[in-house]
């Protein structure tokens, strides 16, 4: 129980911290990408305005593409590397402006333009260049701005933030693991107090309950059984069962509730538990069938597994309407054993199978008394299965509800 609670706490804490880190990482990098793209687009818009006014410049003698750069450093105009491709109405290249870039030939510039125009987009990135397609008067200008430095800066920031996030997650995980035990101490104290209360209460109740039950038996022997004596005996039996179930549930919350485990024949156990149910079902106007494979074995607590199967079958017997069907099947599936207990229910009844294993939950929430029960049995069954490293689930298909146990 302690390990399970610690890892639940660690998982919840790390999930929350990871969500925060991922959100911040996405925000920083998306903001950086958006800011860089806006800056590149602003530069492209300015370049489009002046493109062609400096056609006499050459790579050997660079002059700034435009002088009005008050928002930027004085060196920025000399750092801008761009080229443009001008096309006529038919899509034929009229001219290529390569005055401000030396690494792209005219043929390469034309190929870049054809690639971008084929994409059908106005703005975007292509091979390290930010481009802008502008059309006016039937003619088209494709402007390319070298963005390799900016893209590399963006990739570097992404890598740095990823490293920082990974390191932060590692450090926080270590701290959470170290302090997790201290964080769940109040919960563990509360659980311990609950278990102690249940243990003490069960001991205190057993004596008067035994006295009531014995007195009812004596009354039945001396004066004969009547409805009052039978009612006392029935209610005393229900209370005794409730106390036993509470103590069992409390014990299942321990770290290892079944320390003494041994290999046993699961097939024989299932046959033994299911033996009285055909007669019990017939007496209540129901039918019971079972299909149990031979040679099934399991390592665990035989008594606890038997109690778990009894709980599922008792539950099926109680909630199956007159004329309904109950079935028990068991078979090997790979390295695991699958046990299924199924029964029919009222055709109009829809059961919330997600809550069936909650403590003290009953499908009959009206507590009308037509079906006896405390809502603890299925909780005990789930705790028993989980303590053996298995899984239990419930599903409803039409008027049939089935409980699947995989061990």
MIDO-566581 format. One record per residue: x, y, z of N, C-alpha, C in turn. Coordinates in steps of 0.02 Angstrom, whole numbers, padded with zeros to 5 digits, always signed. Layout:
# MIDO-566581
XYZXYZXYZ;...
***
This chain:
# MIDO-566581
+00041-00060+00000+00000+00000+00000+00043+00063+00000;+00096+00063+00041+00140+00120+00045+00173+00134-00023;+00199+00082-00056+00231+00091-00121+00181+00117-00173;+00121+00088-00172+00071+00108-00220+00052+00182-00211;+00042+00202-00148+00024+00272-00135+00081+00319-00153;+00143+00299-00138+00200+00342-00155+00204+00353-00230;+00197+00299-00269+00203+00306-00341+00144+00342-00372;+00085+00337-00341+00029+00377-00365+00042+00451-00354;+00069+00467-00294+00086+00536-00280+00140+00562-00326;+00192+00521-00336+00247+00540-00380+00221+00550-00451;+00179+00504-00475+00151+00509-00542+00110+00572-00551;+00067+00588-00501+00025+00648-00506+00068+00711-00506;+00118+00713-00460+00161+00772-00456+00200+00782-00520;+00229+00729-00547+00269+00734-00608+00225+00751-00668;+00164+00725-00670+00119+00741-00725+00103+00816-00726;+00090+00844-00666+00076+00915-00661+00137+00957-00682;+00195+00939-00655+00256+00977-00671+00273+00971-00745;+00266+00911-00773+00280+00901-00844+00234+00943-00887;+00170+00946-00868+00123+00987-00907+00144+01061-00906;+00167+01085-00848+00188+01155-00843+00251+01167-00886;+00299+01121-00881+00362+01128-00919+00348+01126-00994;+00307+01079-01016+00292+01073-01088+00255+01135-01112;+00209+01161-01071+00174+01222-01090+00222+01281-01098;+00267+01290-01050+00316+01344-01054+00362+01335-01114;+00385+01272-01125+00430+01259-01181+00396+01276-01248;+00333+01255-01255+00297+01269-01317+00287+01344-01325;+00269+01378-01270+00257+01450-01274+00319+01488-01295;+00376+01472-01263+00438+01508-01278+00459+01498-01351;+00456+01435-01373+00479+01421-01441+00430+01446-01494;+00366+01441-01481+00317+01467-01529+00320+01543-01532;+00330+01575-01473+00337+01648-01474+00399+01669-01512;+00454+01632-01502+00516+01648-01537+00508+01639-01613;+00475+01585-01633+00463+01572-01704+00419+01627-01734;+00365+01644-01697+00319+01696-01722+00354+01763-01727;+00394+01781-01677+00429+01845-01678+00480+01848-01735;+00516+01793-01744+00566+01792-01798+00532+01797-01866;+00476+01761-01874+00440+01762-01938+00412+01831-01953;+00384+01864-01902+00358+01932-01913+00414+01979-01934;+00471+01973-01902+00528+02016-01920+00551+02004-01992;+00554+01939-02010+00574+01922-02078+00523+01949-02129;+00459+01943-02113+00407+01967-02159+00409+02043-02166;+00423+02078-02111+00429+02151-02114+00486+02171-02160;+00542+02135-02153+00599+02149-02196+00583+02135-02269;+00547+02080-02282+00528+02064-02351+00482+02118-02380;+00436+02143-02340+00391+02195-02365+00431+02258-02384;+00481+02277-02344+00522+02335-02360+00565+02323-02421;+00591+02261-02425+00633+02245-02482+00593+02246-02547;+00529+02225-02544+00487+02226-02603+00477+02297-02628;+00474+02344-02582+00464+02414-02601+00525+02442-02639;+00586+02421-02619+00646+02450-02649+00680+02404-02698;+00652+02343-02707+00684+02296-02753+00689+02325-02823;+00750+02325-02851+00761+02350-02919+00790+02420-02920;+00789+02456-02862+00817+02524-02860+00892+02523-02855;+00921+02466-02836+00993+02461-02830+01021+02407-02876;+00996+02404-02935+01017+02352-02982+01090+02358-03002;+01120+02417-02992+01189+02427-03012+01239+02402-02960;+01213+02383-02902+01258+02358-02850+01283+02290-02871;+01340+02271-02841+01369+02205-02856+01394+02175-02792;+01403+02107-02790+01427+02074-02730+01494+02100-02708;+01535+02125-02753+01600+02150-02733+01597+02218-02702;+01543+02256-02717+01536+02323-02689+01465+02331-02664;+01456+02313-02601+01389+02309-02573+01367+02376-02545;+01307+02397-02564+01276+02456-02535+01212+02433-02501;+01190+02466-02448+01130+02443-02412+01069+02445-02458;+01024+02396-02453+00965+02394-02496+00918+02452-02483;+00916+02478-02422+00876+02537-02406+00906+02572-02346;+00897+02638-02345+00931+02678-02294+00890+02688-02231;+00824+02687-02237+00782+02702-02180+00777+02641-02134;+00826+02633-02090+00830+02575-02046+00834+02598-01973;+00794+02648-01955+00798+02676-01888+00783+02625-01833;+00742+02575-01849+00724+02526-01797+00778+02475-01786;+00829+02473-01829+00880+02421-01825+00949+02451-01812;+00997+02408-01800+01066+02429-01793+01092+02454-01860;+01139+02502-01860+01166+02527-01924+01198+02474-01967;+01218+02418-01936+01251+02365-01974+01201+02319-02008;+01138+02321-01988+01089+02273-02013+01081+02277-02089;+01077+02336-02119+01068+02337-02193+01122+02299-02230;+01183+02298-02203+01238+02264-02237+01238+02188-02222;+01195+02166-02177+01192+02095-02160+01137+02059-02198;+01092+02097-02230+01036+02067-02264+01059+02036-02330;+01041+01972-02340+01058+01937-02402+00993+01913-02433;+00979+01937-02494+00916+01918-02526+00924+01917-02602;+00876+01887-02635+00873+01890-02708+00800+01887-02728;+00786+01907-02788+00717+01908-02812+00714+01883-02883;+00656+01855-02900+00644+01830-02968+00580+01863-02993;+00584+01896-03052+00527+01932-03081+00501+01892-03141;+00436+01880-03142+00405+01842-03195+00350+01883-03227;+00339+01871-03293+00286+01907-03328+00220+01871-03321;+00169+01895-03360+00102+01866-03354+00100+01792-03371;+00143+01770-03416+00143+01699-03437+00185+01655-03391;+00218+01684-03342+00259+01645-03297+00330+01638-03319;+00349+01675-03370+00419+01673-03394+00462+01721-03354;+00521+01698-03336+00567+01739-03296+00591+01798-03338;+00578+01858-03313+00602+01918-03347+00672+01936-03324;+00683+01936-03260+00749+01952-03234+00757+01924-03163;+00819+01917-03142+00836+01893-03075+00882+01944-03043;+00865+01967-02984+00906+02015-02947+00949+01976-02897;+01014+01970-02911+01060+01934-02867+01113+01981-02837;+01098+02045-02837+01148+02093-02816+01168+02086-02742;+01125+02057-02702+01139+02055-02630+01148+01984-02604;+01169+01940-02647+01185+01871-02626+01235+01843-02677;+01284+01807-02651+01336+01780-02694+01333+01704-02699;+01294+01672-02655+01295+01599-02652+01241+01567-02696;+01201+01606-02732+01147+01578-02772+01156+01601-02844;+01158+01553-02890+01164+01570-02961+01096+01587-02989;+01095+01612-03050+01032+01630-03081+00988+01568-03091;+01019+01513-03112+00980+01452-03123+00950+01427-03057;+00989+01430-03004+00964+01409-02939+00907+01454-02916;+00914+01519-02927+00861+01566-02907+00796+01551-02944;+00801+01536-03010+00742+01519-03048+00710+01454-03024;+00751+01405-03006+00724+01342-02980+00688+01353-02914;+00718+01395-02870+00685+01411-02807+00616+01442-02820;+00613+01488-02867+00550+01522-02883+00498+01472-02908;+00519+01426-02953+00472+01376-02979+00446+01330-02924;+00490+01312-02878+00470+01268-02822+00418+01303-02779;+00431+01367-02762+00385+01404-02719+00318+01416-02753;+00319+01434-02817+00257+01446-02853+00215+01383-02859;+00248+01325-02865+00212+01261-02869+00176+01245-02803;+00201+01272-02747+00169+01259-02683+00105+01299-02674;+00098+01354-02710+00037+01393-02707+00029+01435-02645;+00082+01447-02608+00079+01486-02547+00110+01555-02558;+00087+01604-02519+00113+01672-02525+00176+01682-02485;+00178+01653-02425+00237+01660-02381+00256+01591-02354;+00319+01584-02337+00342+01521-02308+00417+01517-02307;+00441+01457-02290+00513+01445-02289+00531+01392-02341;+00587+01402-02373+00611+01355-02423+00686+01353-02422;+00714+01296-02400+00787+01285-02401+00826+01340-02366;+00801+01362-02308+00837+01413-02270+00821+01484-02290;+00772+01494-02334+00753+01561-02356+00680+01573-02337;+00666+01634-02315+00597+01656-02306+00576+01689-02371;+00520+01669-02400+00500+01696-02464+00433+01732-02460;+00422+01774-02509+00360+01812-02515+00343+01817-02589;+00283+01795-02606+00260+01798-02676+00211+01856-02683;+00228+01902-02726+00185+01961-02736+00165+01966-02810;+00101+01977-02821+00077+01984-02889+00042+02051-02899;+00060+02087-02951+00030+02152-02965+00032+02165-03040;-00027+02182-03067-00031+02197-03139-00016+02136-03182;-00031+02078-03157-00018+02017-03195+00052+01990-03189;+00098+02030-03163+00166+02008-03153+00176+01982-03082;+00227+01941-03074+00241+01909-03010+00313+01921-02990;+00322+01936-02925+00388+01944-02897+00394+01895-02839;+00446+01853-02841+00459+01806-02787+00523+01830-02753;+00516+01849-02690+00572+01878-02653+00596+01828-02601;+00660+01815-02598+00690+01767-02551+00738+01804-02504;+00729+01793-02439+00772+01824-02389+00810+01768-02353;+00876+01772-02352+00916+01721-02318+00901+01721-02243;+00877+01664-02217+00857+01658-02147+00895+01603-02111;+00952+01582-02138+00988+01527-02109+01010+01543-02037;+01036+01605-02028+01060+01623-01961+01002+01623-01911;+00944+01652-01931+00887+01655-01886+00859+01585-01870;+00856+01543-01922+00831+01474-01911+00878+01435-01866;+00943+01445-01874+00991+01411-01831+00984+01435-01759;+00973+01500-01751+00962+01527-01683+00900+01496-01652;+00847+01489-01692+00785+01460-01668+00796+01387-01647;+00833+01349-01688+00847+01279-01672+00890+01274-01609;+00937+01320-01601+00979+01320-01541+00937+01332-01479;+00891+01381-01484+00847+01395-01427+00804+01334-01410;+00778+01301-01462+00737+01241-01451+00778+01187-01415;+00840+01176-01438+00883+01126-01407+00898+01144-01335;+00913+01207-01322+00930+01229-01254+00869+01220-01208;+00810+01240-01231+00750+01232-01189+00734+01159-01177;+00746+01116-01226+00735+01044-01217+00782+01016-01164;+00845+01036-01167+00894+01013-01118+00875+01037-01048;+00857+01102-01043+00837+01129-00978+00776+01093-00951;+00727+01079-00995+00666+01044-00974+00683+00974-00949;+00726+00938-00986+00745+00870-00966+00781+00870-00900;+00828+00916-00891+00865+00920-00828+00817+00938-00771;+00772+00986-00783+00724+01006-00732+00680+00948-00711;+00656+00910-00761+00614+00852-00745+00652+00800-00704;+00716+00789-00722+00756+00742-00684+00767+00764-00612;+00783+00828-00604+00795+00854-00536+00731+00852-00494;+00675+00874-00524+00612+00874-00487+00590+00803-00470;+00601+00757-00517+00584+00687-00504+00622+00661-00443;+00687+00676-00441+00727+00654-00383+00702+00684-00319;+00686+00749-00319+00661+00782-00259+00593+00754-00237;+00549+00741-00286+00483+00714-00270+00490+00645-00239;+00535+00604-00267+00546+00537-00240+00571+00541-00168;+00618+00588-00156+00647+00595-00089+00594+00617-00038;+00552+00665-00058+00505+00694-00010+00435+00663-00014;+00424+00614-00058+00358+00585-00067+00333+00550-00004;+00378+00515+00030+00358+00479+00091+00331+00528+00143;+00366+00585+00150+00343+00634+00199+00276+00664+00179;+00265+00671+00114+00203+00702+00090+00142+00659+00104;+00149+00593+00102+00091+00549+00111+00084+00524+00183;+00127+00549+00228+00122+00528+00298+00053+00542+00327;+00023+00602+00318-00044+00614+00346-00095+00564+00321;-00092+00547+00256-00139+00498+00228-00128+00429+00260;-00065+00410+00267-00051+00345+00296-00074+00342+00369;-00064+00397+00405-00088+00399+00475-00163+00392+00478;-00197+00424+00431-00270+00419+00429-00292+00348+00413;-00258+00316+00365-00274+00247+00348-00261+00201+00407;-00206+00212+00442-00189+00171+00500-00242+00179+00554;-00264+00242+00564-00316+00254+00615-00381+00219+00596;-00398+00220+00531-00459+00186+00509-00454+00111+00521;-00396+00082+00503-00388+00009+00513-00391-00008+00587;-00361+00034+00629-00362+00021+00701-00433+00026+00728;-00471+00075+00702-00540+00082+00724-00581+00021+00703;-00572-00002+00641-00610-00060+00618-00593-00121+00659;-00528-00130+00673-00507-00188+00714-00538-00184+00784;-00532-00126+00816-00560-00118+00884-00635-00126+00884;-00669-00095+00834-00741-00099+00831-00765-00170+00821;-00728-00208+00778-00748-00278+00766-00743-00320+00829;-00690-00307+00868-00683-00344+00931-00738-00326+00981;-00754-00261+00983-00806-00239+01030-00875-00263+01010;-00887-00270+00945-00953-00290+00922-00963-00366+00923;-00909-00403+00918-00915-00476+00914-00948-00505+00976;-00929-00479+01035-00956-00508+01097-01031-00498+01103;-01058-00435+01098-01131-00428+01102-01167-00462+01044;-01135-00464+00986-01167-00497+00929-01173-00572+00940;-01121-00601+00969-01123-00672+00985-01177-00685+01037;-01183-00640+01087-01234-00648+01139-01304-00644+01109;-01315-00596+01062-01380-00589+01030-01397-00652+00990;-01348-00676+00951-01359-00734+00909-01373-00796+00952;-01335-00804+01006-01345-00862+01051-01413-00858+01085;-01432-00798+01107-01497-00790+01139-01553-00806+01092;-01546-00787+01029-01598-00802+00980-01603-00877+00968;-01545-00911+00967-01546-00984+00959-01581-01017+01018;-01567-00993+01078-01598-01021+01139-01673-01010+01136;-01695-00949+01117-01767-00935+01111-01800-00981+01061;-01765-00994+01006-01793-01038+00955-01802-01109+00981;-01753-01132+01022-01758-01200+01049-01811-01206+01103;-01819-01153+01143-01866-01157+01200-01937-01143+01179;-01947-01094+01136-02016-01074+01120-02034-01086+01046;-01987-01114+01011-02000-01126+00940-01985-01065+00898;-01971-01077+00835-01954-01021+00790-02017-00983+00770;-02011-00916+00770-02063-00874+00741-02030-00818+00701;-02069-00774+00672-02041-00723+00628-01994-00676+00665;-02006-00663+00729-01963-00617+00767-01895-00647+00780;-01895-00712+00799-01831-00745+00811-01791-00751+00746;-01826-00770+00692-01792-00776+00627-01763-00708+00606;-01801-00655+00618-01776-00588+00601-01713-00570+00640;-01713-00587+00705-01654-00574+00746-01593-00612+00719;-01604-00677+00704-01549-00718+00679-01523-00693+00611;-01570-00671+00567-01550-00647+00501-01509-00582+00507;-01533-00536+00547-01498-00472+00554-01431-00480+00590;-01429-00526+00638-01365-00540+00672-01315-00570+00623;-01339-00613+00578-01295-00642+00528-01269-00590+00479;-01313-00543+00459-01291-00491+00413-01239-00446+00446;-01250-00430+00510-01202-00387+00545-01135-00423+00554;-01137-00487+00567-01075-00526+00574-01037-00527+00508;-01074-00535+00454-01041-00537+00388-01011-00469+00372;-01047-00414+00390-01021-00347+00377-00956-00336+00415;-00954-00357+00478-00894-00349+00519-00836-00389+00489;-00849-00450+00468-00797-00492+00437-00770-00460+00373;-00816-00433+00332-00795-00401+00269-00753-00339+00282;-00772-00299+00332-00734-00239+00348-00663-00256+00371;-00658-00308+00412-00591-00329+00435-00550-00355+00377;-00582-00393+00332-00547-00419+00273-00523-00363+00228;-00567-00313+00217-00548-00257+00175-00491-00217+00206;-00492-00209+00271-00438-00174+00306-00372-00211+00298;-00375-00277+00303-00314-00317+00296-00286-00314+00225;-00330-00308+00176-00308-00305+00106-00272-00240+00090;-00279-00189+00132-00244-00126+00122-00172-00128+00144;-00151-00183+00174-00082-00189+00197-00035-00197+00137;+00030-00188+00150+00080-00190+00097+00080-00258+00061;+00078-00312+00099+00075-00379+00070+00025-00420+00110;-00039-00418+00091-00090-00452+00130-00086-00528+00127;-00051-00556+00079-00046-00628+00072+00028-00649+00068;+00063-00647+00125+00134-00664+00124+00148-00738+00110;+00102-00781+00130+00111-00853+00120+00075-00875+00057;+00113-00883+00004+00084-00903-00060+00113-00969-00082;+00071-01007-00117+00094-01072-00141+00056-01088-00206;+00085-01132-00245+00051-01152-00307-00005-01201-00291;-00063-01190-00320-00120-01234-00308-00159-01244-00373;-00203-01292-00373-00244-01306-00432-00303-01258-00434;-00301-01211-00480-00356-01164-00486-00419-01199-00512;-00410-01248-00556-00468-01285-00583-00507-01318-00527;-00470-01353-00481-00504-01387-00425-00539-01337-00380;-00506-01279-00368-00537-01228-00325-00601-01202-00355;-00601-01190-00420-00661-01165-00453-00717-01217-00452;-00699-01280-00463-00749-01333-00460-00779-01337-00390;-00736-01331-00340-00759-01336-00271-00805-01278-00253;-00786-01218-00272-00827-01159-00256-00893-01161-00294;-00892-01183-00357-00952-01182-00398-00999-01241-00386;-00977-01290-00348-01018-01352-00339-01088-01339-00313;-01099-01298-00261-01167-01290-00235-01212-01243-00276;-01184-01207-00323-01223-01155-00357-01276-01181-00405;-01268-01238-00438-01324-01263-00480-01388-01272-00440;-01381-01302-00379-01440-01313-00337-01468-01247-00311;-01423-01202-00290-01445-01137-00264-01482-01098-00318;-01455-01099-00379-01487-01063-00434-01555-01094-00451;-01558-01160-00454-01620-01194-00470-01674-01179-00419;-01654-01176-00355-01703-01162-00302-01733-01093-00309;-01699-01047-00343-01724-00979-00352-01749-00967-00423;-01759-01021-00460-01786-01014-00527-01736-00987-00577;-01672-01001-00568-01620-00977-00614-01579-01036-00638;-01540-01025-00690-01498-01079-00715-01424-01060-00707;-01384-01112-00693-01312-01101-00683-01273-01150-00726;-01223-01125-00762-01179-01167-00802-01107-01147-00790;-01062-01194-00800-00991-01178-00793-00950-01216-00843;-00895-01185-00864-00849-01214-00913-00779-01199-00889;-00749-01247-00853-00684-01237-00822-00633-01284-00854;-00581-01254-00881-00529-01294-00913-00489-01333-00861;-00466-01392-00880-00427-01434-00834-00354-01410-00832;-00322-01424-00776-00250-01411-00771-00230-01339-00758;-00277-01297-00739-00261-01227-00724-00229-01222-00654;-00172-01189-00650-00138-01181-00586-00124-01107-00574;-00112-01090-00511-00099-01020-00492-00057-01020-00429;-00012-00972-00424+00028-00962-00363-00002-00904-00324;-00025-00917-00265-00057-00865-00225-00088-00894-00163;-00136-00857-00135-00172-00879-00076-00237-00913-00098;-00240-00979-00090-00297-01017-00116-00362-00995-00083;-00361-00983-00017-00421-00963+00018-00448-00896-00007;-00402-00848-00017-00422-00782-00040-00451-00785-00111;-00421-00825-00155-00447-00832-00223-00516-00865-00221;-00524-00915-00179-00589-00947-00172-00642-00898-00147;-00623-00855-00099-00670-00805-00074-00689-00756-00128;-00640-00737-00170-00654-00690-00224-00704-00720-00274;-00696-00783-00292-00743-00816-00338-00812-00822-00306;-00813-00838-00241-00877-00843-00206-00914-00776-00206;-00877-00722-00197-00908-00655-00197-00940-00641-00265;-00904-00657-00319-00930-00644-00386-00992-00687-00400;-00990-00750-00380-01047-00794-00391-01106-00775-00347;-01094-00758-00284-01148-00736-00240-01180-00673-00268;-01139-00628-00292-01164-00565-00321-01207-00580-00382;-01185-00627-00424-01224-00645-00483-01290-00677-00464;-01289-00719-00413-01350-00754-00391-01401-00704-00363;-01376-00653-00327-01421-00604-00296-01454-00559-00348;-01417-00539-00399-01442-00488-00445-01471-00516-00510;-01469-00582-00518-01500-00612-00577-01575-00619-00566;-01616-00594-00612-01689-00599-00603-01713-00672-00612;-01775-00684-00592-01804-00752-00600-01802-00771-00674;-01781-00833-00685-01776-00857-00754-01711-00837-00788;-01667-00803-00752-01604-00780-00781-01551-00834-00782;-01493-00817-00810-01439-00864-00817-01375-00839-00783;-01338-00886-00755-01273-00871-00723-01222-00919-00752;-01162-00895-00767-01111-00939-00795-01043-00923-00764;-01003-00975-00758-00934-00969-00735-00890-01005-00786;-00838-00971-00810-00792-01002-00858-00721-00982-00840;-00675-01026-00856-00604-01014-00843-00563-01049-00897;-00513-01012-00923-00470-01041-00974-00402-01005-00974;-00354-01038-01004-00287-01010-01009-00283-00966-01072;-00259-00904-01064-00248-00858-01120-00175-00836-01117;-00133-00868-01158-00061-00852-01156-00031-00875-01090;+00002-00830-01056+00032-00846-00991-00015-00832-00933;-00074-00807-00947-00121-00788-00895-00182-00835-00895;-00220-00830-00841-00283-00867-00836-00340-00817-00834;-00391-00829-00874-00449-00785-00878-00509-00819-00847;-00539-00785-00798-00600-00810-00765-00655-00760-00779;-00713-00785-00801-00769-00741-00817-00831-00766-00780;-00862-00722-00741-00926-00736-00709-00977-00689-00741;-01028-00718-00771-01078-00677-00807-01148-00695-00783;-01192-00646-00787-01262-00658-00769-01306-00608-00805;-01369-00628-00815-01417-00584-00846-01446-00536-00794;-01466-00478-00817-01498-00428-00774-01563-00406-00806;-01600-00365-00771-01662-00338-00798-01646-00302-00863;-01684-00316-00916-01670-00288-00982-01670-00212-00983;-01708-00180-00938-01711-00107-00937-01660-00076-00891;-01621-00117-00856-01573-00091-00807-01506-00077-00840;-01482-00015-00831-01415+00005-00854-01372+00015-00793;-01317-00022-00790-01274-00022-00730-01211+00018-00744;-01193+00060-00697-01131+00099-00702-01073+00053-00682;-01044+00019-00731-00992-00030-00715-00928+00002-00690;-00919+00067-00701-00858+00100-00678-00858+00109-00602;-00916+00103-00570-00920+00114-00498-00933+00050-00458;-00941-00005-00493-00959-00067-00458-00908-00088-00405;-00844-00071-00416-00792-00093-00370-00777-00041-00316;-00814+00015-00316-00804+00065-00264-00831+00039-00197;-00798+00058-00144-00819+00034-00078-00889+00062-00061;-00932+00018-00037-00999+00034-00013-01046+00057-00068;-01025+00049-00131-01071+00066-00186-01115+00006-00201;-01179+00020-00211-01227-00031-00231-01265-00008-00292;-01274-00055-00340-01311-00037-00401-01382-00017-00384;-01410-00049-00331-01476-00029-00307-01467+00027-00255;-01462+00089-00279-01447+00145-00236-01506+00164-00191;-01564+00137-00205-01622+00153-00163-01619+00116-00097;-01575+00063-00093-01569+00023-00032-01639-00001-00010;-01676-00025-00059-01745-00045-00044-01749-00107-00001;-01695-00145+00002-01696-00205+00043-01717-00267+00005;-01736-00258-00059-01755-00317-00098-01694-00362-00111;-01634-00332-00114-01573-00370-00122-01526-00351-00064;-01507-00400-00024-01464-00386+00033-01393-00376+00010;-01355-00337+00048-01286-00325+00032-01261-00262+00065;-01194-00256+00067-01163-00198+00099-01122-00156+00051;-01110-00180-00010-01070-00142-00058-00995-00150-00046;-00975-00201-00008-00905-00212+00007-00876-00270-00032;-00919-00318-00050-00895-00380-00080-00851-00370-00142;-00875-00329-00190-00836-00319-00251-00771-00281-00238;-00771-00238-00186-00709-00204-00167-00658-00255-00142;-00682-00304-00104-00637-00357-00080-00611-00398-00139;-00655-00412-00187-00635-00451-00246-00581-00414-00285;-00590-00349-00295-00540-00310-00332-00473-00308-00294;-00476-00295-00229-00414-00292-00190-00377-00359-00190;-00415-00413-00189-00384-00480-00190-00349-00493-00257;-00384-00475-00311-00355-00485-00378-00292-00442-00386;-00295-00380-00366-00238-00335-00373-00179-00358-00330;-00194-00385-00270-00140-00410-00227-00105-00470-00258;-00138-00505-00304-00108-00561-00340-00080-00540-00408;-00075-00474-00420-00047-00449-00482-00092-00456-00542;-00157-00462-00531-00204-00471-00586-00247-00410-00598;-00295-00417-00644-00341-00363-00661-00412-00390-00660;-00458-00348-00638-00529-00366-00639-00568-00308-00670;-00617-00324-00710-00657-00273-00743-00727-00298-00752;-00773-00251-00763-00844-00268-00774-00868-00233-00836;-00912-00266-00873-00942-00235-00933-01013-00262-00941;-01055-00219-00970-01124-00238-00983-01137-00237-01058;-01164-00291-01083-01182-00295-01154-01255-00317-01157;-01299-00269-01169-01370-00285-01169-01394-00300-01099;-01424-00360-01092-01448-00380-01026-01401-00429-00991;-01338-00429-01012-01288-00474-00981-01231-00431-00953;-01215-00443-00890-01157-00409-00860-01106-00463-00843;-01043-00450-00859-00991-00499-00848-00933-00468-00811;-00903-00509-00767-00844-00489-00729-00785-00531-00754;-00734-00497-00779-00676-00532-00805-00617-00524-00758;-00588-00580-00738-00529-00581-00694-00472-00612-00734;-00416-00577-00737-00357-00602-00771-00301-00608-00719;-00277-00669-00709-00225-00683-00659-00164-00715-00692;
***
